[in-house]
Amino acid sequence: MTLDRSGGTVSGEKGTRDSENQLMLYSSACGYAIRALTFLAEQPTGVLCQLRDIAVAEDIPAAFLGKILQDLVHARLLRSSKGPRGGYALARRAIAISLLDIKAAIDGTHDLEGCASGFGRCSDEMPCPQHERFKPLRVAMMRYLAETSVADMARALAEKRASLARPRARSRRARRPSPDPKKD
C-alpha cells in the first residue's frame, strides 16, 4: 500500500483507490480536476504545463484528463495555449478558485441543492422527511467547498509532504538502553 498525493492509499493496481478513501462530495472526474488544478497551483506563475505532464504527475488517464481540462477552460478556471510550447495554466490566482467553482464546472451543484430524499420539491416551506436533518449538512458541505481554495489544497499538500518527509522521533522505549545480555 502506498500514499497518493493527497495522503490517501492506493491499492496494488495503478490508480485504483481503496473504497474507504473515496469522498462522496464529488465525482472521480471532479477529484481529478481538483488534483490537476492543485498541481498547476504548485507551478511558478505563468508556466504552462502539458497535459501529459499533469496526467503522469497525478496518475490520471490522459484522455479522461483532456476532457476534464477542456471543461475547466470553458468554465474559465484554466487557460490553454496550443502548439509545441502550449499547455495549461490557472486562469486566475489559486486563492480565487474554490472547490465549489471546480465542482460547479465538472459535476454541477444540483446534488447539493436538491432533496436528500429524492423528492422533486423540497424547501423550508415544503420540507421532505429528511429536510431538517440534512439542511445543516448541506450548508456545511457548501461552506467547505466555497471556502477551500486551490491555494489551500496546494498548501495542505506541501505541509503533508513535509510532515511525511520528516524523520519520526524515536519512542521513549526505543531510547532506553537495552539490558546487557552478559549480566543475565
Secondary structure in CASP SS format (residue, H / E / C, confidence):
PFRMAT SS
TARGET T0000
AUTHOR 0000-0000-0000
METHOD secondary structure of the structure
MODEL  1
M C 1.00
T E 1.00
L E 1.00
D C 1.00
R C 1.00
S C 1.00
G C 1.00
G C 1.00
T E 1.00
V E 1.00
S C 1.00
G C 1.00
E C 1.00
K C 1.00
G C 1.00
T C 1.00
R E 1.00
D C 1.00
S H 1.00
E H 1.00
N H 1.00
Q C 1.00
L C 1.00
M C 1.00
L C 1.00
Y C 1.00
S C 1.00
S H 1.00
A H 1.00
C H 1.00
G H 1.00
Y H 1.00
A H 1.00
I H 1.00
R H 1.00
A H 1.00
L H 1.00
T H 1.00
F H 1.00
L H 1.00
A H 1.00
E C 1.00
Q C 1.00
P C 1.00
T C 1.00
G C 1.00
V C 1.00
L C 1.00
C E 1.00
Q C 1.00
L H 1.00
R H 1.00
D H 1.00
I H 1.00
A H 1.00
V H 1.00
A H 1.00
E H 1.00
D C 1.00
I C 1.00
P C 1.00
A H 1.00
A H 1.00
F H 1.00
L H 1.00
G H 1.00
K H 1.00
I H 1.00
L H 1.00
Q H 1.00
D H 1.00
L H 1.00
V H 1.00
H H 1.00
A C 1.00
R C 1.00
L C 1.00
L E 1.00
R E 1.00
S E 1.00
S E 1.00
K C 1.00
G C 1.00
P C 1.00
R C 1.00
G C 1.00
G E 1.00
Y E 1.00
A E 1.00
L E 1.00
A C 1.00
R C 1.00
R C 1.00
A H 1.00
I H 1.00
A H 1.00
I C 1.00
S E 1.00
L H 1.00
L H 1.00
D H 1.00
I H 1.00
K H 1.00
A H 1.00
A H 1.00
I H 1.00
D C 1.00
G C 1.00
T C 1.00
H H 1.00
D H 1.00
L H 1.00
E H 1.00
G C 1.00
C C 1.00
A C 1.00
S C 1.00
G C 1.00
F C 1.00
G C 1.00
R C 1.00
C C 1.00
S C 1.00
D C 1.00
E C 1.00
M C 1.00
P C 1.00
C C 1.00
P C 1.00
Q C 1.00
H H 1.00
E H 1.00
R H 1.00
F H 1.00
K H 1.00
P H 1.00
L H 1.00
R H 1.00
V H 1.00
A H 1.00
M H 1.00
M H 1.00
R H 1.00
Y H 1.00
L H 1.00
A H 1.00
E H 1.00
T C 1.00
S E 1.00
V H 1.00
A H 1.00
D H 1.00
M H 1.00
A H 1.00
R H 1.00
A H 1.00
L H 1.00
A H 1.00
E H 1.00
K H 1.00
R H 1.00
A H 1.00
S H 1.00
L H 1.00
A H 1.00
R C 1.00
P C 1.00
R C 1.00
A C 1.00
R C 1.00
S C 1.00
R H 1.00
R H 1.00
A H 1.00
R H 1.00
R C 1.00
P C 1.00
S C 1.00
P C 1.00
D C 1.00
P H 1.00
K H 1.00
K H 1.00
D C 1.00
END
